[in-house]
């Protein structure tokens, strides 16, 4: 009975750890055309005059399916506002906000053989969406997986007071909403704060073991 209780508890923990990441809309500022520079360091641009304005942060995480299996070979789109709360997009009017030309604004990265990813960026600024609705700092993420449905979501910053009044987050159950909010409570040796944002996609077709092995080895 004791062994059964341990097994049951472990199973519940595994299930809790692999609940699906909440869906969020693309928003109006997904790039109309993908920029030539798409690397995982958004704080620098080729030919720029310096580093992007704002606090530099690093985001790491793992992509899994609903069975807690890592998903290698996923392509992840990342896009966000700069430190002034402005996107490098023709639909985002200045409204007194300068555009940081040293900020890349978009990245396209791949998960490694164990489903892990990472990128370096800055904490985005907030901005008025409409009326008195102010969007809290957030980063858009879209995951394209080889064998699972794609996922679009947004990552938020835990503890930001604007989270409580955000209409997009309010539409989610409290548990899903909490998993989209990341606490940057660890630091690298150089002082850059690091946050972990794991992503769980709905289950798709499960490839045979030999194909998964090829994916992991990059073949």
N, C-alpha and C positions, 0 to 999 in steps of 0.2 A: 504493500500500500504506500509506503514511504517513497519507493522508487517511482511508483505511478504518479504520486503527487508532484515529485520533482520533474518528471517528464512533462506533465500537464502544465506546470508553471513555466518551464522552459519554452514549451510550445506557444503559450500565451505571449511570452516576452518576444519571441521571434515574430509572431503575428503582429504585435503592436509596433515592432520596429520596422515593419514593411507595409504599413498602411499607405495607400496611394497619396501622392502629393496633390494638393488642391489645384484645380485648373484656374487660370486667370487669362483674361483677354490679351491679345497682342497689343492693343492700344493703337493710336493713330500714327505712331512715330517709328514703326518698323521701316528700315531703310527701303527707299524706292528702288535703289540700285546698290548692290553690295560694293562697298569701297574696296580699293586695291589692297589696303593694309588691314589684315584680319588676324594678326597674331595675338597671343595671350597676354601681352603687356599693353594695356590701354593707356598707360600713363605717358607714353612717348609716341610721337609720330615722325616718320621720315621727313627730314628737312625742317623740322620744327625748331623753335627758338629756345626751348627749354622743356621742363617737365610740366605736366598738367597741374592746374591749380587744385587745391583741396587736399584732404587727408588721404594718403595712399593706404590701401587695404589689400589683403589677399583673400581670395575665396577658394576653398578646396571642398571636395565632396566626392561622393560615389553615386553612380546611377545603378539602380537595381530594378528588377521586376517585382511583382506582387508576391512571388515565392522566395524573395530575398536572394535571388541569383544575380550576380554582377552582370552588367551589360557592356561588354567591350564593343569598340567600333561605333559608338554613338557619335553623331555630329551635334554639337551644341552651339546655337546662336545666342550671343549675348549682346544686348544693347541697352543704353541708359542715357540719362541726362548728365551734363557736366556739373561741376560744383555750384554753378549759378542756377541750376534747375532748367537748363536749356538743352534741347536735342539739336544735333546737326541734321535738321530735316526742314524742307521748305514749308511744311505746314505749321511748324512751331514758330510763331511770330516773336520778335525780340521782346516786346513789352518792357523795355528798359533793362533787359538782361543781356550782358555781353556773351558772345559765343567763344568758348575757349578753343582756339585753333590748335593748341598743343594736346588736346584730348582726343583719343582715337574714337571713342563713342560706340564702337562695334567690334566684336571678335567672333571668329568661327573656330572652335577648337574640337578636338576629338578625345573621347575617353580611351584610356589605355587598356591593356589586356585584362585588368581587373576592374574595369569600369570607373576608374578614378579620373578626375579632371582638376584643373586649377587655373586661375588667372589672376593677374594683378590689375587693379583699377583704382579709382578714387570713390569716396563716398559721395553719391550724387546729392544735389540740392533738391529741395521741395519746390513746388510750383502750384499756382492756382489752376485747377482743372476747369471749373465753371462756378459762377456764383460765389458762395462761401466755402466751397469744397476745395481744400488744399491737399494735394497728393503728398503723402509722406515720401521720404527718400526710398527709392526702390530700384531694383535691377530686373530687367526682363530676361527671361531664359526660355528658349525653345529647344527641346531635345528631339532629335530624329534618331530612332533606334532601328537596327536592322530587322528585328523580328517582333517588335512590340509597337503598339500605337504611339504616335508622337505625343508630346506633352508641351503645352505652353503654360508658364507660370510666372510669378514675380516674387523676388526675394526682398524682404523688408528687414529693418534694423530694430532689434528688440529694444524696448524701452523708449522708443520715440513717441512722444505724446500724440503726434498726428495719426498714429496707427488706430487709435480708438475711434476716430471720426471718419476713417476712410471707407467710402461706400463700397469699394470692391472687396475689401477684406470683410466687411460686415455681411456680405452675401454668403460667406463660408461658415460651416460649423466651427465652433470655438477651437476644437482640437486641430482641425486642418489649418486654421488661421495661425495658431501657435507654432506649427511646424514651418510656416513660411517666414517666421521672424527669427533672425539669427543674432546671437550674442557674440560680439567680437571681444571675447574675454581672454584670449591668449595673444602673445606677442612673439615675433621673431627676434633674433639677436640684434637686428638693426632697428627695432622698435616698431616695425610695421604690424598693425593688428591683423589677426587672422580669424576668419569665421568659417564654420563648416556648414555647408548646405547640401545635404543628401537628397537625392531625387528618386522617387519610386514611381515607375510607370505601370500601367495596367498590363496584365499578362498577355502575351501574344503567342505565336507558334513557337514551341520549344525545339530548337534545332538538335539534331543528334549529337552525341558527345564528341564524335570525331570532328564535326564541323565547328563546334565550340572550341575545341583544341586548336584548330587552324586559326580561328579568330584571335584567340589569346596569344598565339605565336606570331601573329601578323601575316600569316600566309593567305 
